[in-house]
Amino acid sequence: MTTHLPQAESEFSLPATLVNWPWKRKLNPFYRQARAESSAWFRSFNAFSPHAQRAFDLCNFELLASLAYPLESKDVERAGCDIMNLFFAFDAYTDIAVPHEAQQLASIVMDGLRNPDKPRPSGESVIGEIARQFSKISMKCASEIARRRFIAKFDMYTAAVVQETIDRAENHIRSIDDYFLVRRHTIGAMPSFVLLHFELELPEEVFEDPVIQRLENASADMISLCNDICSYNIEQARGNDYHNIVTIAMHHEQLGLKEAMRWAGDYYLKLEKDFLADMKSVPSFGKTLDVEVRRYVDGLGNWVRANECWHFESPRYFGTSGLEIQQSRRVVLLPRKQPLSTEQPSRNTPA
């Protein structure tokens, strides 16, 4: 499903977000080493054609991980880089898949994560081996509790991506509320948040707390909104903007593009305020746990900043003009081209 814009709209403005966000840009000191190691690891699978791999490399998904986990150890930073590569590879594969193919890919990935010592079958998609190696090698630094939570959250992520392929096949336009319920998972934020406590010992009671859950949801929704706002231009140009809040707001609220961007900005601002208010209401879990809970919540806030920075520092959405657009907020509307091809990695995840 694509939108039909008035001919007069030749440019639009991105909403000003995170103007007063307390978290500033930080980068993990192990970034360069982790990027080199993770990139070499991922390229060894030959998951894409040489042309698509070059496009994939330019996106610098390892930078996103390094911004998102600035205080984590070298092992967690490397795991973060690896999981970003797995996320975006799965996203690229499923973005050109019909529903039953996406379900097969999801099953392969989850089997690889759950069974790191099980050899992958001959002829299977390479995504299974990537998942298996991530589970076997990259997750060695995770506590047992964190490992279980990661696999459960990743299962929810793959299921949501499969649902997205069904929506695409049926040209289904979700309501705004239903969209956020699915997008909260297709963006991949929930499993990404688990890496924030890979080396902590947070019990399940922390994550069952309604305030913690609201903080996670608000952070995930801000990450989704940023991605949708920044990716809208290239998606509408490819006729691939069906899974985007800007398109959905235009459809349901009967808005033009500029008004829809303002709508998204207002929604984002409310999420910012809700997150900061809930931070003041986090309950005590005991003196020892409170220190770790504060670190986790701080990581949720930083993830929002990290995601915003990466969208403008990576050439994925704005080419070489990202930093300039980050300041001016002005974007020239791209002309319509052909639908998304198999040679161009797509977007869904913290990104």
Buried (B, 14 or more C-beta within 10 A) or exposed (E): BBBEBEEEEEEBBBBEBBEEBEBEEBBBEBBEBBBEBBBEBBBEBEBBEEEBBEBBBEBBBBBBBBBBBBBBBBBBBBBBBBBBBBBBBBBBBBBBBEBEBBBBBBEBBBBBBBBBEEEBEEEEBBBBBBBBBBBBBBBEBBBEBBBEBBBEBBBBBBBBBBBBBBBBEEEEBBEBEEBBEBBBBBBBBBBBBBBBBBBBEBEEEBBEBEBBEBBBBBBBBBBBBBBBBBBBBBBBBBBBBBBBBBBBBBBBEEBBBBBBBBBBBEBBBEBBEBBBEBBEEBEEBEEEBEEBBEBBBBBBBBBBBBBBBBBBBBBBBBEEBBEEBBEEBEBEBEEEEEEBEEEBBBBBBBB
